[in-house]
Amino acid sequence: MEGFDFSKIPLQPPPPGVVSNFVNPDSLSALPKVFIYVTLPPMVLFLVLRFYVRITISRKVGTDDWLSLAAALIMVPYCAVMLTFLDRPAGPHAWDIPVTKVSVEYVSRSLLLSAIYLMPAMLIKASILLLYLRLFQISTLARVMIWIGMFVNVVFYIASFCLFMVYCVPRPADNKAGGWLNLDFGQRCSIKSGPVAAASGVVGTVLDIYILIIPLFPIYTLRASLKKKIGICFLFIAGSSACVFSIVGCVYRFQIYRDAQQDITWRGMPIYAMNVGEINMGIISSSLPVIFVLFRGITAKSITWMSKLRYGRSRPSQPTGASDVEMLKYQEVDNEKLPAVPKGTLTGLKKWMRNKNRTSPVTETQVTALSTNNVLTYVSADYDYHQQLKQGLNSGSAISVQKDISTVTTANGAPQEGSGSQGSGSWAETTR
């Protein structure tokens, strides 16, 4: 219409008593931006650590890892595309946006993002279920629950994605009448995709809660202390944040579906934010049980260093020549006669949980005294290098200290002076 100014016509009529503001309108675009900036970098970091553990420690990358990577590879461009249309024009109320700002790029990208979200949602849920299958495959109940969840997850999300693509992608007839901006196409997409979006919110939330409770059954039967069970549960319950985002997103989807006055440019912002938080936190929570071994090693090293610092500070200074334990200089020890102590191996959560269901053998700590050099060393009976001690240190006299360290005997069977509780205290001070 010639002479008609479309820049002054709002995308949607304002509610009664409200005047359109095209100059400086209120906007919710900051909400998805915050979720992108806060959750996307940690997600990438945790995924890198996950593959580091799989490649360098486990030396085996599983299907669950590749599915998490696929979800991340979709989420990175998903967030990048979302940033291109926030405040251009998405964010303000629909009555604060002139129709001239609604472009083909905005409509096509916003609709495609709604469909593409279904793919990483399916992938990350499948990844978590496959990770559970690795950890809890010894539990029949867990395996049955995992495969039921996997079937529902894959079937529902693939079907929903296909419906979105059928109804929310312009057909050849729509392209002749305006394509993405065609009114008939927009109405058809809104009517048909509304129930699918609402159903995806409900089913996604139910699946998230279902996935959250699967580990509780096998963890409950673990032969471990209550403290360790709570610690393991915490690793999996950390994914409850993704479940919270899914629930909130489901509420907003139903609000848009039930309200004819949709105001999609405003109400869609919380949905975009929840989508980003749900998937990114899902990837992070699925990586926690894998990189658990890294935190376990760092914690052990930190405790060791803190103990050294605390011991060094608390030990009183003594005059030269005075010592509670007399030891020869280490230069006098022939290094060629000492056995090579194997390095410890960090154990992953999978191996730890399997071993917790087995009866652990009672181990004995053996202490070897080098009589010629007055050097005491202690080793664990879990390692297989006692033969090296016997072959390379024939001149030493062996001392066997039982687990309770109640008595100390020498190799010839004679009791050592100061045995019993007093002797155990002396041994502990010596090995310190």
C-alpha positions in Angstrom: 0.0 0.0 0.0 1.6 3.2 -1.3 2.2 5.8 1.3 1.6 3.4 4.3 4.5 3.4 6.9 5.0 -0.2 8.0 7.7 0.8 10.4 5.0 2.1 12.7 2.9 -1.0 12.6 3.6 -3.5 15.5 4.1 -7.2 14.9 1.2 -7.9 17.3 -1.5 -5.5 18.6 -0.7 -4.4 22.2 -2.9 -5.3 25.1 -5.6 -2.7 26.2 -4.0 0.3 27.8 -0.5 -0.5 26.5 1.3 1.7 23.9 3.9 0.3 21.6 7.5 1.4 22.2 9.6 1.2 19.2 12.5 3.4 20.5 13.7 1.8 23.8 11.5 -1.2 24.6 12.0 -3.7 27.5 13.8 -6.9 26.4 14.5 -10.3 27.8 17.3 -11.0 25.4 19.8 -10.8 28.2 18.4 -14.0 29.7 19.6 -16.5 27.0 22.8 -14.5 26.6 23.7 -15.1 30.3 22.9 -18.8 30.0 25.1 -19.1 26.9 28.1 -17.2 28.5 27.8 -19.1 31.8 27.2 -22.7 30.6 28.9 -23.0 27.2 32.6 -22.5 28.2 32.4 -24.9 31.2 30.6 -27.4 28.9 33.5 -27.3 26.4 36.1 -27.5 29.2 34.4 -30.6 30.8 34.1 -32.3 27.4 37.8 -31.7 26.8 38.7 -33.2 30.2 36.4 -36.1 29.4 38.2 -37.0 26.2 41.5 -36.5 28.0 40.6 -39.1 30.6 39.3 -41.5 27.9 42.4 -41.2 25.7 45.2 -40.9 28.3 43.9 -42.9 31.2 41.1 -45.3 30.1 42.6 -45.5 26.6 39.2 -46.3 25.3 36.6 -43.8 23.9 33.1 -45.2 24.1 29.8 -44.5 22.2 28.6 -42.4 25.1 31.6 -40.1 24.6 31.0 -39.7 20.9 27.3 -38.9 21.5 28.3 -36.2 24.0 30.7 -34.7 21.4 27.9 -34.8 18.8 25.6 -32.9 21.1 28.3 -30.3 21.9 29.0 -29.9 18.2 25.4 -29.0 17.6 25.1 -26.8 20.7 28.0 -24.5 19.7 26.5 -23.4 16.4 23.0 -23.4 18.1 24.2 -20.8 20.6 26.0 -18.8 17.9 22.9 -18.7 15.7 20.8 -17.7 18.6 23.1 -14.7 19.4 22.6 -13.4 15.8 18.8 -12.6 16.3 18.7 -11.6 20.0 17.5 -8.0 20.0 17.4 -8.3 16.2 14.4 -8.4 16.8 13.9 -11.2 19.4 13.7 -10.0 23.1 11.1 -7.2 23.3 7.4 -7.7 23.3 5.8 -8.4 20.0 3.9 -5.1 20.1 7.2 -3.2 20.6 8.6 -4.6 17.3 7.7 -3.0 14.0 6.9 -5.5 11.2 9.7 -4.1 9.1 12.2 -5.7 11.6 10.9 -9.2 11.0 13.1 -10.7 8.3 13.4 -14.0 6.6 16.6 -14.7 8.5 14.9 -14.2 11.9 11.9 -16.4 11.1 13.9 -19.2 9.5 16.6 -19.3 12.2 14.1 -19.2 15.1 12.0 -22.0 13.6 15.0 -24.2 12.7 16.4 -23.7 16.2 13.2 -25.0 17.7 13.6 -28.2 15.6 17.3 -28.6 16.0 17.1 -28.4 19.8 15.5 -31.9 19.7 18.7 -33.5 18.3 21.1 -32.6 21.1 18.4 -33.3 23.7 18.1 -36.8 22.3 21.9 -37.3 22.0 22.8 -36.2 25.5 20.1 -38.4 27.1 21.3 -41.3 25.0 24.9 -40.6 26.1 23.9 -40.6 29.8 22.0 -43.8 29.4 25.0 -45.5 27.6 27.3 -44.3 30.4 24.9 -45.9 32.9 25.1 -49.1 30.9 28.9 -49.1 31.3 28.7 -48.4 35.0 25.7 -50.5 36.1 25.7 -53.4 33.6 26.0 -55.9 36.5 22.5 -54.8 37.7 19.7 -56.4 35.8 17.1 -53.8 36.9 19.4 -51.0 35.8 19.9 -52.6 32.3 16.1 -53.0 31.8 15.4 -49.4 32.8 18.2 -48.1 30.6 17.0 -49.8 27.5 13.4 -48.8 28.1 14.5 -45.2 28.5 16.7 -45.4 25.4 13.8 -46.7 23.2 11.4 -43.9 24.4 14.1 -41.3 24.0 15.1 -42.1 20.4 11.6 -42.8 19.1 10.0 -39.7 20.6 12.7 -37.2 19.6 13.1 -38.5 16.1 9.3 -38.4 15.5 9.1 -34.9 17.0 11.9 -33.7 14.8 10.3 -35.1 11.7 7.0 -33.4 12.5 8.7 -30.0 13.0 10.5 -30.3 9.6 7.2 -31.3 7.9 5.1 -28.4 9.2 7.7 -25.7 9.8 9.7 -25.7 6.6 8.1 -23.9 3.7 6.7 -26.1 0.9 7.0 -25.2 -2.8 3.6 -23.6 -2.8 4.6 -21.5 0.2 7.7 -20.2 -1.5 5.6 -18.8 -4.3 3.6 -16.7 -1.8 6.4 -15.3 0.4 8.2 -18.4 1.8 9.1 -18.0 5.4 7.0 -14.8 5.7 3.9 -16.4 4.2 0.9 -16.0 6.6 -0.6 -19.3 5.8 2.7 -21.0 6.4 3.2 -19.2 9.7 -0.3 -20.2 10.9 0.1 -23.9 9.9 3.5 -24.1 11.6 2.1 -22.5 14.8 -0.9 -24.7 15.0 0.9 -28.0 14.2 4.1 -27.4 16.1 2.5 -26.1 19.3 1.4 -29.6 20.5 4.7 -31.0 19.5 6.6 -28.4 21.5 4.4 -28.9 24.5 4.8 -32.7 24.3 8.6 -32.4 24.0 8.6 -30.4 27.2 6.6 -33.0 29.1 8.4 -36.1 27.7 11.8 -34.4 28.1 11.1 -33.6 31.7 9.8 -37.1 32.5 12.9 -38.7 30.8 15.2 -36.4 32.8 13.6 -37.4 36.1 13.6 -41.1 35.0 17.3 -40.9 34.1 18.1 -39.2 37.4 16.6 -42.1 39.5 18.2 -45.0 37.5 21.5 -44.9 39.4 19.8 -44.9 42.8 18.9 -48.6 42.7 22.4 -50.1 42.0 24.1 -47.5 44.3 21.8 -48.6 47.1 23.1 -52.2 46.8 26.8 -51.2 46.8 28.9 -52.6 49.6 30.2 -49.3 50.6 29.8 -46.9 53.5 27.0 -44.4 53.6 29.4 -41.5 53.1 30.7 -43.0 49.9 27.2 -43.8 48.6 26.2 -40.2 49.2 29.4 -39.1 47.3 28.6 -41.2 44.3 25.0 -40.1 44.3 26.2 -36.5 44.3 28.0 -37.2 41.0 24.8 -38.2 39.3 22.4 -35.8 41.1 24.6 -33.0 39.8 22.6 -33.5 36.7 19.4 -32.4 38.5 20.2 -28.8 37.4 19.5 -30.0 33.8 16.3 -31.5 35.1 15.3 -28.2 36.7 15.9 -26.3 33.4 13.8 -28.9 31.6 10.9 -28.4 34.0 11.0 -24.6 33.8 11.1 -24.8 30.0 8.1 -27.1 29.9 6.1 -24.6 31.9 6.9 -21.8 29.4 6.1 -24.0 26.5 2.6 -24.7 27.9 2.1 -21.0 28.5 2.7 -20.2 24.9 0.6 -23.2 23.7 -2.4 -22.3 25.8 -2.3 -18.5 25.3 -3.6 -17.1 22.0 -1.8 -13.9 22.7 1.5 -15.7 22.3 4.0 -12.8 22.3 6.6 -15.3 21.1 9.4 -12.7 20.8 9.2 -12.1 24.6 8.0 -15.5 25.9 10.4 -17.4 23.8 13.5 -16.0 25.5 13.1 -18.1 28.7 12.6 -21.2 26.5 15.8 -20.5 24.6 17.7 -20.0 27.9 16.3 -23.2 29.4 17.2 -25.1 26.2 20.8 -23.9 26.5 21.1 -24.6 30.2 19.5 -28.1 29.9 21.8 -29.4 27.2 25.0 -27.8 28.4 24.5 -28.9 32.0 23.5 -32.3 30.7 26.9 -32.6 29.0 28.7 -31.4 32.1 26.8 -33.8 34.4 27.4 -36.7 32.1 31.2 -35.9 32.1 31.5 -35.8 35.9 31.5 -39.6 36.5 34.2 -39.9 33.8 36.5 -37.1 35.0 35.9 -38.2 38.6 39.3 -39.9 38.4 41.1 -36.5 37.8 39.5 -34.8 40.8 40.3 -37.9 42.9 44.0 -37.7 42.0 44.2 -33.9 42.5 42.5 -34.3 46.0 45.0 -37.0 47.0 48.0 -34.9 45.9 46.6 -31.8 47.7 46.2 -33.8 51.0 49.7 -35.1 50.7 51.2 -31.6 50.2 49.1 -30.1 53.0 50.3 -32.9 55.3 53.9 -32.2 54.4 53.5 -28.4 54.9 51.7 -29.0 58.2 54.3 -31.5 59.4 57.1 -29.3 58.5 55.7 -26.3 60.4 54.6 -28.2 63.5 57.8 -30.1 64.0 60.0 -28.4 66.6 63.5 -27.5 65.7 66.3 -29.6 67.3 70.0 -28.9 67.8 72.4 -30.4 65.3 73.1 -34.0 66.0 69.9 -34.6 68.0 67.2 -36.6 66.3 64.4 -39.0 67.2 65.6 -41.4 64.6 69.2 -42.0 63.6 69.6 -42.7 59.9 72.7 -42.8 57.7 73.1 -40.4 54.8 71.2 -41.5 51.7 74.4 -41.2 49.7 75.6 -44.4 51.4 72.7 -46.5 50.0 73.5 -48.4 46.9 70.6 -47.5 44.6 71.2 -50.5 42.4 70.1 -52.8 45.3 66.8 -51.0 45.8 63.8 -52.4 44.0 61.8 -50.3 41.5 58.5 -49.3 43.0 55.7 -49.4 40.4 53.6 -46.3 40.0 50.0 -46.2 41.3 47.2 -46.3 38.9 44.2 -44.0 39.2 41.0 -46.0 39.3 37.9 -44.8 37.4 34.4 -44.8 38.8 33.5 -47.9 36.7 36.2 -50.1 38.2 35.7 -48.7 41.7 31.9 -49.5 41.7 32.5 -53.0 40.3 35.1 -53.7 43.0 32.8 -52.4 45.7 30.5 -55.3 45.0 33.3 -57.8 45.7 34.8 -58.9 49.0 38.1 -57.1 49.4 40.9 -59.4 50.6 42.6 -58.5 53.9 46.1 -57.1 53.0 49.2 -57.1 55.1 51.7 -54.3 55.2 55.3 -55.5 55.1 58.2 -53.5 56.4 61.7 -54.3 55.3 64.6 -53.0 57.5 68.0 -52.6 55.9 70.3 -53.4 58.8 73.4 -52.3 57.0 72.2 -48.8 56.1 69.6 -48.2 58.9 67.0 -47.3 56.3 63.3 -48.3 56.8 61.0 -48.6 53.8 57.4 -49.8 53.7 55.4 -51.2 50.8 51.9 -52.5 50.2 51.2 -56.2 49.8 48.9 -55.3 46.9 52.0 -54.9 44.6 54.0 -57.9 43.3 57.6 -56.8 44.0 58.3 -58.7 47.3 60.4 -61.1 45.3 62.7 -58.2 44.3 63.1 -57.4 48.0 64.1 -61.0 48.8 66.5 -61.3 45.8 68.2 -57.9 46.0 68.3 -57.4 49.7 69.5 -60.7 51.1 71.5 -58.9 53.8 68.4 -57.2 55.3 66.3 -58.6 58.1 62.5 -58.6 57.4 60.0 -57.3 59.9 56.4 -58.3 59.4 53.9 -55.8 60.8 50.3 -57.0 60.9 47.3 -54.8 60.1 46.7 -53.9 63.7 50.5 -53.5 64.4 50.0 -55.0 67.8 53.3 -57.0 67.8 56.6 -56.6 65.9 58.9 -59.6 65.4 62.3 -59.9 63.7 63.2 -62.4 61.0 64.8 -64.8 63.6 61.5 -64.9 65.6 62.8 -63.0 68.7 60.6 -60.2 70.0 62.0 -56.8 69.4 62.4 -54.5 72.4 59.5 -51.9 72.7 56.9 -54.0 70.8 53.2 -53.7 71.3 51.4 -50.3 71.4 54.7 -48.6 72.3 56.5 -50.3 69.5 53.8 -49.4 66.9 54.1 -45.8 67.9 57.9 -45.9 67.4 57.4 -47.5 64.0 54.9 -44.9 62.9 57.3 -42.1 63.9 60.2 -43.8 62.1 58.4 -44.2 58.8 57.0 -40.7 58.9 
